[in-house]
Amino acid sequence: MNKSMIFKAMAIVIALTACTALAACSDDNDDPDVPEQKGYKSIIADYSLTVSDDYLAIYDLVADYSFDDEHHSESINTTTWTVNKTFTSNQPKHFTCVVTATPKANLPEYAADAKIILWQKHSLNVNGVYANGITSILKSVSNENTASFSGDDLAKIVSRGPRTLFSLDYTRK
């Protein structure tokens, strides 16, 4: 009789352990900090460029960017340029952005000892936003560059021709 009581007690312990294990494996995902794995509610692309006044005086700036097959080209005529695009449907997989600086045909006059500063700062960000509001950084690039020279060196600098200020080519999985 002792053996059957031990057997019953062990059976009850095993049954309770199995029930506890099954309850822990439930499909309950109410934790707001856990992103849904079904995909993004939206994709946000932010591109920005800030340049010095000398950049605008010496170079024509053109931004060429695309989201999959949607292509854009813009002349940049101010010291700050931004693009902020949110996609809720038809979310693109491929993002590009290239800004090119081409020397102007009519360069401004600078005194030989004038200090010319070519400064630029850019940032490019692509983020995915889940239905629960959590944002996931998909791609983030930023940089800042400064070059300074005298008015005497202007002809030498612009004789190098067009220059790429920055380039982004990103494909999300």
Rosetta blueprint (number, residue, H / E / L):
1 M L
2 N H
3 K H
4 S H
5 M H
6 I H
7 F H
8 K H
9 A H
10 M H
11 A H
12 I H
13 V H
14 I H
15 A H
16 L H
17 T H
18 A H
19 C H
20 T H
21 A H
22 L H
23 A H
24 A H
25 C L
26 S L
27 D L
28 D L
29 N L
30 D L
31 D L
32 P L
33 D L
34 V L
35 P L
36 E L
37 Q L
38 K L
39 G L
40 Y L
41 K L
42 S E
43 I E
44 I E
45 A E
46 D E
47 Y E
48 S E
49 L E
50 T E
51 V E
52 S L
53 D H
54 D H
55 Y H
56 L H
57 A H
58 I H
59 Y E
60 D E
61 L E
62 V E
63 A E
64 D E
65 Y E
66 S E
67 F E
68 D L
69 D L
70 E E
71 H E
72 H E
73 S E
74 E E
75 S E
76 I E
77 N L
78 T L
79 T L
80 T E
81 W E
82 T E
83 V E
84 N E
85 K E
86 T E
87 F E
88 T L
89 S L
90 N L
91 Q L
92 P L
93 K L
94 H E
95 F E
96 T E
97 C E
98 V E
99 V E
100 T E
101 A E
102 T E
103 P E
104 K L
105 A L
106 N L
107 L L
108 P L
109 E L
110 Y L
111 A L
112 A L
113 D L
114 A L
115 K E
116 I E
117 I E
118 L E
119 W E
120 Q E
121 K E
122 H E
123 S E
124 L E
125 N E
126 V E
127 N E
128 G E
129 V E
130 Y L
131 A L
132 N L
133 G L
134 I L
135 T E
136 S E
137 I E
138 L E
139 K E
140 S E
141 V E
142 S E
143 N E
144 E E
145 N E
146 T E
147 A E
148 S E
149 F E
150 S E
151 G H
152 D H
153 D H
154 L H
155 A H
156 K H
157 I H
158 V H
159 S L
160 R L
161 G L
162 P L
163 R E
164 T E
165 L E
166 F E
167 S E
168 L E
169 D E
170 Y E
171 T E
172 R L
173 K L
